[in-house]
Amino acid sequence: MIAFSCPRCRGFIAFEDESCKSCGTQVGLHLPSERMVRVDDDEDIGIEVDGTQWHPCANRHWRCNWLVADDADTALCLACSLVRRRPDPDDTIAMEKLADARMALRRLVFQLRDLGLPIVPYYEREGGLAFDLVSSYSNGEKVMIGHANGVITIDLVETRDDYRERLRVALGEPYRTMLGHFRHEIGHYYQSVLVENGPMIDRCREVFGDERASYQDAIDRHYKFGPPEDWRRSHISEYATMHPWEDFAECFAHYLHIADTLQTTAAADVVFHANLERGYPIEDVVPLRNYRDEPIGRMVWDWKRATVFFNLINKSMGKRDLYPFDLNSAVAAKLGFVHEVVVSATLPEVATA
């Protein structure tokens, strides 16, 4: 994530902040320019940015800090407008969880735009991107996290730390986060729209396997027998071994994890200086804001060296490794394919709703 500053005092503002913690100025995110701008305490007063009038998203009272152009067809920002289904308004507990989930959704949407990936909403085209953010604790509905025909379904109960941690332990996962769910499922979406019916499908099958294999058989086999004993030689996670679709989605999610964390590191001007006497890298590691023009090897090199210290920082706080995964050559090749997909994608003109 890039760094944001207060338009008044230039103090640091986090991506989710609605006001500056230093001077109290109300702020909103202007997505086209990727900067925070001042919002009047009277939200009915428009905000002029680069000659255009903007106003706060209609979900600002639910902690959304994005802005909407006055001439947009909706009062919702781009991220909020992608939510197709949500809990009933009188389900206050689920609505609170929805606010938490939409924070992760906004972080995802911001990164997708920053990478130049196409975002075509469901209300503009059949099979366009949509999010059903619903709770399995509401009305007894059974919610399955997944993707189908452009619609990504997320169970809002996953915002509860205790619930998510129980599942993580039960499934033997190294990590489980709401943002991770969004990034995994968006991988399925982009495989369907950028790969499966295009010129890259044959290479995708060479790298990940044939996605036409029975998915139900793969699920049954995975949960009956588990992953192959040598899965670490060729996969980023146990779940990735289940089916080529899951392998691609897992690698796509990790690509987004890596790109975003390196971008945050670059925003802080962190440089890992070479120092062989201390076991540091053989040359300086200078993380980049964007790796679009770099080969995947540069990103993997920077990430491997940086995570040595990120993991040590976590352990200094008595926590697990920040990134407990191995990027061997086979996994790096898969990330390289994902990198090609991202770089080759063209960004259509997206309405800044």
Stockholm file with secondary structure:
# STOCKHOLM 1.0

chainA/1-353         MIAFSCPRCRGFIAFEDESCKSCGTQVGLHLPSERMVRVDDDEDIGIEVDGTQWHPCANRHWRCNWLVADDADTALCLACSLVRRRPDPDDTIAMEKLADARMALRRLVFQLRDLGLPIVPYYEREGGLAFDLVSSYSNGEKVMIGHANGVITIDLVETRDDYRERLRVALGEPYRTMLGHFRHEIGHYYQSVLVENGPMIDRCREVFGDERASYQDAIDRHYKFGPPEDWRRSHISEYATMHPWEDFAECFAHYLHIADTLQTTAAADVVFHANLERGYPIEDVVPLRNYRDEPIGRMVWDWKRATVFFNLINKSMGKRDLYPFDLNSAVAAKLGFVHEVVVSATLPEVATA
#=GR chainA/1-353 SS CCCEECTTTCCEECTTCSBCTTTCCBEEEETTTTEEEECCSSTTSCEEETTEEEEECTTGGGTCCBEEETTSSSSSCHHHHTEEECCCTTCHHHHHHHHHHHHHHHHHHHHHHHHTCCCCBTTTSTTCBEEEEECTTSTTCCCCCEEETTEEEEEGGGGSHHHHHHHHHHHTCSCCCHHHHHHHHHHHHHIIIIITTSTTHHHHHHHHCCTTSCHHHHHHHHHHHCSCTTGGGTCSSSGGGSCHHHHHHHHHHHHHHHHHHHHHHHHTTCCBCCCGGGTCCSSCBCCCSCCTTSCHHHHHHHHHHHHHHHHHHHHHTTCCCSCCCCCCHHHHHHHHHHHHHHHHCCCCCCCCC
#=GC SS_cons         CCCEECTTTCCEECTTCSBCTTTCCBEEEETTTTEEEECCSSTTSCEEETTEEEEECTTGGGTCCBEEETTSSSSSCHHHHTEEECCCTTCHHHHHHHHHHHHHHHHHHHHHHHHTCCCCBTTTSTTCBEEEEECTTSTTCCCCCEEETTEEEEEGGGGSHHHHHHHHHHHTCSCCCHHHHHHHHHHHHHIIIIITTSTTHHHHHHHHCCTTSCHHHHHHHHHHHCSCTTGGGTCSSSGGGSCHHHHHHHHHHHHHHHHHHHHHHHHTTCCBCCCGGGTCCSSCBCCCSCCTTSCHHHHHHHHHHHHHHHHHHHHHTTCCCSCCCCCCHHHHHHHHHHHHHHHHCCCCCCCCC
//
